[in-house]
Amino acid sequence: MAKWLQGNDKTNDIVVSTRIRLARNIEDFLFPQMLNTESANKVIDRVRSSIIEGNTILSREFDFFRTKDISPLERQIFVEKHLISPELIAKPERSAFLLRKDEKVTVMINEEDHIRIQVLLPGLELEESWDLCSKIDDIIEENVKYAFDEKLGYLTSCPTNVGTGMRASVMLHLPSLVMTGHINKVLQAVNQIGLTVRGLYGEGTDALGNLFQISNQTTLGETEEEIIEKLKKIVLQIISREKESRQRLMNTKRIEVEDIVYRSLGILKNSRIITSKESMKLLSDVRMGIEMGIINDIDLDKINNLMILSQPASIQKYSGKELNAKERDIKRAEMIREYLK
Amino acid sequence: MLCDDCGKREATMHFTKIINGNVTELHLCEECAKNHKEFEFDTSFSIHNFLTGLLDLDNVQDSPFKIDYITSTKCDRCGLTYSKFRQTGKFGCSNCYNSFKEKLIPLFKRIHGHGNHIGKVPRRAGGVIRIKKEISRLKNQLEIAVRNEEYEKAAQIRDQIRELQAQIDTK
């Protein structure tokens, strides 16, 4: 079970999760792409000790992992749970991360920047996420000197992050806007006001399972609070569009929608071989069915979890051994049947 | 419909080009399309390609000095050349911001639409910067107070500014 989804007492129709990450670099070191292994290790030690040794409360909350010390499969599972990025595990010899025990905060070390603080919460929690992220940022900053410029703000490896170094994103489940073909208009509008939309796994990926990630595109010239406020306004508008669209579907095509939802549930409950792509699509239909009140006996959290657990590395962990693609498809079907029994 | 290029095989790719309202159509078979220049666009769009694309905008003027800048400018701390930065879209260290300064201001304006950070400032290292920001905020308030003829308030703000200025001077 993905821990960061736990303890979620709010109803998170439409909004799956909120994520905020801050990019920071230490003044005394070259940026990660120029670092040799020795200096990379020094960066790891500095960041690790700023949290583990610098603050007693935090030291109990966080676990420290060196990427090279965990198996490739475990690494991939962390990625599938959205706790670390694929870029971090691309350099296992030089990277590390600190993970809070509830999995809601990760501090990645030597990703594209020396430090990337990430807060991941279920539902729409932009202010709370920013608050938490900024606190961790302050604690690290007590012990290291950040690369900061009076005019340009926090200096980052990539010019797209300079300034606040902040990327705030909200993951939305928008099946009805997709089904009714309105999604493109919404996405175009979002792009026009300086926000970007991506599929589930970031840049250049498809919107698997009707999940869309909306985030700020620019990081310079606005305060963190202004960026968050703008994002929130737009997200709330998209939510109300999705709700309107669902209502209209229920008024005009109720039986067709019910048919899609129950057929998808039927396949999930009965299939013997299922790909991750297919399961994502079907899980999206069932999720919509729960949110629209068509299905009442399955928890939304269960579906959120299945969306994570049905991915390749997590499936292999579930079965306890390495599997090829076909074996995974069989195991996935088995796991989903077990979960939905 | 037969292919416009070879005239033998069936055309399966249909290409419409619109430049300043002039529409030209092209119908090609798969084989000829592969070799056709018009189709050589990069489909794997990435943010870094996009960035380097933005950087290339600087080269529209045919000046020998510009080309010189690209090949010879180098960060004196990490050794990253400007041309390497153009390729990867990533800086090698915080000093690169200084080394490539004159190229970066327009780049940041194009990416972010702004050139100045107004967000969070590091607590510990940013003491002076914080005070400066507070002073500039107070100066705005002072102006408003004077405009509204609230002279008592203005005097208070003025004293605050003096106090903060003194803090900077002693640091």
Interface residues (C-beta under 8 A of the other chain):
Chain A: N25 E27 F29 L30 F31 Q33 M34 E112 S134 D137 D138 E141 E142 K145 Y146 A147 F148 D149 E150 K151 L152 G153 Y154 L155 T156 S157 C158 P159 T160 V162 G163 T164 M166 G194 E203 G204 T218 T219 L220 G221 E222 T223 E224
Chain B: S44 F45 S46 I47 L51 R77 C78 L80 T88 G89 K90 F91 G92 C93 S94 Y97 L104 L107 F108 I111 H112 G113 H114 G115 N116 H117 I118 G119 K120 V121 P122 R123 R124 A125 G126 I129 K132
